[in-house]
Amino acid sequence: MRNDEIAAAQAYVRLLAATRAALTDPADAPLYMPLLASPIEEADEALRSAGLSGNEDRLFALVRALQPSLTGSSGR
């Protein structure tokens, strides 16, 4: 796995965590949604830099390799 691919997968994981945190309480979601702009921008740039824009299969394979618990995969 290349460094830019690792950075892209990590940026996606951070975006996922930020989104989950923002949507924990749906009543407060409109208040926190603007806070997702930075993680979205970071993830978009990392995906472009790694050549992963539009290649979700490759991105998710990288995410599974870094964070198997996010996908329910045990790595077996």
N, C-alpha and C positions, 0 to 999 in steps of 0.2 A: 504494500500500500504506500503510495507516494504521500509526501508531506501535505501537498495541496488537497489531496483526497481526504486525509485525516482531518484537516482544518474544516473542510466542507461538512463532513459527517458530524464533527463536534459542534459546528455552528447550527446545524439542523437540530441536534439534541438540545442545545441551549434554547433555540426557538420553541421547541416542543415543550420544554419545562416552563418557559415564560408564558406560553399560551395556556397551559394547564393552570398555572397560578392565576392568570387573569380571569379565567373562566370558572374558577372554583365556586364563586357565588354569582350566579347569573344576574342577580339584581345589581351587582357592582360592576359587571362586565363593561358597560359603556364608559365608566370612569377610567378603567385600566386599559382599554383597547389602544389608546394612543401610545401607551408605553411599549407596545409591540413593534412600533415602527423601526426602532433601532435594531432589534434582533432579526426582523424580516430583512432589513437592508444588509446586515452582516451575512445572513445565510445566502441571500441572492448573489452577493459579490463573491462569496466563497465558492458557490456552485459554478458561477461563470468562470472563475479563475481555474478551477479544477476540470473544466470541460464537462461538467455534470448536468448543466441545464438541459432539461428535457430527457434526462436519462435516469428516471426514478428507480429502475431496477438496479442499476449499479450503485446509486446512492443508498438505497435501502440495504443492499448487501454489505456496504461499508459500515452502515449504522449497526447492522446485526453483528458484524465482526467486533465493533467497539463496545456495544451495549446490548448483549443478547437478551437481557431482561426486558428491554423495551418492546421486543417483538414476541415475547413468549417463547423464544427459542432457547433451548438449554445448551446449544452448541454440540449436541451429540448427534 
